[in-house]
Amino acid sequence: MTVLEMKDIQIKDSPVHYRSEYRAAALVRFTGHQEEKIPIIFSIEHTATGAVNIAVDVQRPLNYPLLPVIKALKAHIAEMHSGGKLPG
């Protein structure tokens, strides 16, 4: 399973300056070359120690194990965050 891209990324207003929340659609490719667009909500939180915590919530049931999907999405989001490719 691979994450191909993130589309329609929208930042949600948050009064907390160290936490950003987003809505997006993740285009993923499952085994067998099946591609699917998955609606997700994710957040990026900067802790007091300088670490970054990423949480991902898939917004609909999948016909694929959820843990590998979340792990791949977190890795892709972390890469986008470190590369400055997220709004806000």
N, C-alpha and C positions, 0 to 999 in steps of 0.2 A: 504494500500500500504506500502510495506517495502523494504528497500534497503538490499539486501543479501550480496553483495560484490562489490568492485571496481577492475577491471582488466585492464591490459595493461596501467598502469599509467606511463606517460612520462612527464618530466618537460621540459618546453620550456625555451630557453635562454631569459633572461631579464636583461637589463642594470640597472634596478632599484633594489637595494638591499632589500627593504622593501616589495616587491611584488613578489610573485611566481605564475607562470601560468602553468597549467597542462592540458593534454589531457588524457582521460580515457574512459573506457566502464563500465557503471554501470549496474549490474545485479539486476533487481528489480522484485518483485512479486506483481502483481495487485490483486484485488479481484477475487475470483474464481480460485485461484492457478495458474494463467497464469503468466509465467516468461518471461521476455524480456530483451534483452541486448540493452542499450541505449548509443549512443556515446555522450559524454559531453566535454565541456571545462570549467574549473573552475579556479578561482584565489583566493589567500589568501593574504590579504594586512594588514600589521601591521601599525596602525596609530600612531601619535605622542603621543597620550594619553595612549597608551598601549593596546588599543582594537584591535580585529582582525575582519576584514570584509571579508566575503566569498561571492563571486559572482559565479553563475552557469548559463551556457548557454547550453540548450539541442539542439543538432545539427540536429534533424529531428522531424517532426510532430508526436504527440502521439495520440492514441485513448483513452485518459484519461485526466482529468483536469490537467493543467500544474502547478498551484500553490501548490497543495499538493506534487507533485513530486519534485519540487524545494525545498520546505521546508524540506522534508525527506532527499534529497541529501545534503543540507547544514548541517543538523544535523549529518549525517554520516561522512561528510568531517571534520567537527569540531572535532568529536570524534577521527578520524584518526590522525588529526593534533596534538591534545593534547597528544595522545599516541605515537607520534613520528613514525607513520607508513607511512608517505609520503616521497618520495625521495627528496633529496636536503636539 
